[in-house]
């Protein structure tokens, strides 16, 4: 029974959720910005290409260092956001579990 969340842990969960709201919003903004930049990165790489056909320019753009940098930045942004999202989900679940447990105790359903 010692692994069950207590009021202190519930408080920590709520505090974490409140404090991580801004972080989550910033990370979501970074992911959105990365996604919006993809077209720009590809277009700039195509413009810099010396190839004649559009297909060859597109192929070269996707093989460019600028695109690779975009992919790395996008993967990092999504990864950071997902880690925060999962931590927040865990805190929500712990709090909901504590709330249900506390409610059942106060109703005398469990000792």
N, C-alpha and C positions, 0 to 999 in steps of 0.2 A: 504493500500500500504506500510505501514511501516514494514511489515514482509518480504518484498522482500530483498534479499541479496544485499549489496552494495559492492563497490570496496574493502573496508576494510575487510569485511567478506570473500570475494573471496581470498584476500591475506592471511588471516588466514587459509583458507582451503588449499591453495597451500603450505604454510609453514608447516602445520600439515602433509600433505602427504609426503613432503620431509623429515621431521624429523622422521616420523614413519616408513620409509622404513627399517631401520636397526632393529627396534623393531619387525616388521613383519617377517623379515628374521630370527631373533633369535628365535622367537616363532615357526616358521615353522620348524626350525632345531630341536628344543626341541620335537615337535610332532613326527618328523621322527625318532629321537633317541629313543623315547618311543616305537614307533611301532617296531623298530628294536630289542629292548630289550625283547619283549614279549616272543619270542622263547627261549631266554637265561634264563629268569626267570622260565618258565615252565620246561625246561630241568634240571636246578639246583634243583628245587623242586622235580622232579621225581628221581633224583639221591640221594637225601636225604631221600627219602621214604623207609620204611621198608616193603612195600607191595611186593607181589610176582608177580602178573600179571601186564602187561603194562597198562591195562584199570584201574586197581585200583590205580596204581601210577599216572596216568593222572588225575583221579578224585581227589586224594589227592593233587596233584599239583595245580589244579584249586581252591581248598579250602584252600590253604596255605596263610599265612600272607604275604609272599613275592608277591604272585599274587595280593592280595588285595591292597597292597602298589603300585604295578604297575598300577592297574586299577585307583586308586585315582590320581596318578601322571599323567596318560594319560588323564583322564577327565579334570584335571586342565589345562594341556597344551593345549588341544583342546579348552577349554572354553576361555582361555586368547587369543588365536589366533583368535577365532571367534569374540570376542569383538573388538579386534583391526581391524579385517577385516570389520566389520560392521561400525565402526567409519570412517574408510577410505572410504568405499562406500558412506557413508553419505556426507563426505567432497567432494568427486568427484561429487556427484549429485548436491550439492549446487553450486559448482564452475561451472559446466556445465549449470545449470539454470541461474546463473549470466551472463555467457558468452553469452548465447542465448538472454537473456533480453537486455544486453548491445549492442549486435549486432543489434537487432531489433530497439532499441532506436537510434543508430547511423544512421540507414537507414531511420529513420523517420516513421517507421511502428507503433510505439507506442509513446506516449508522456510521 
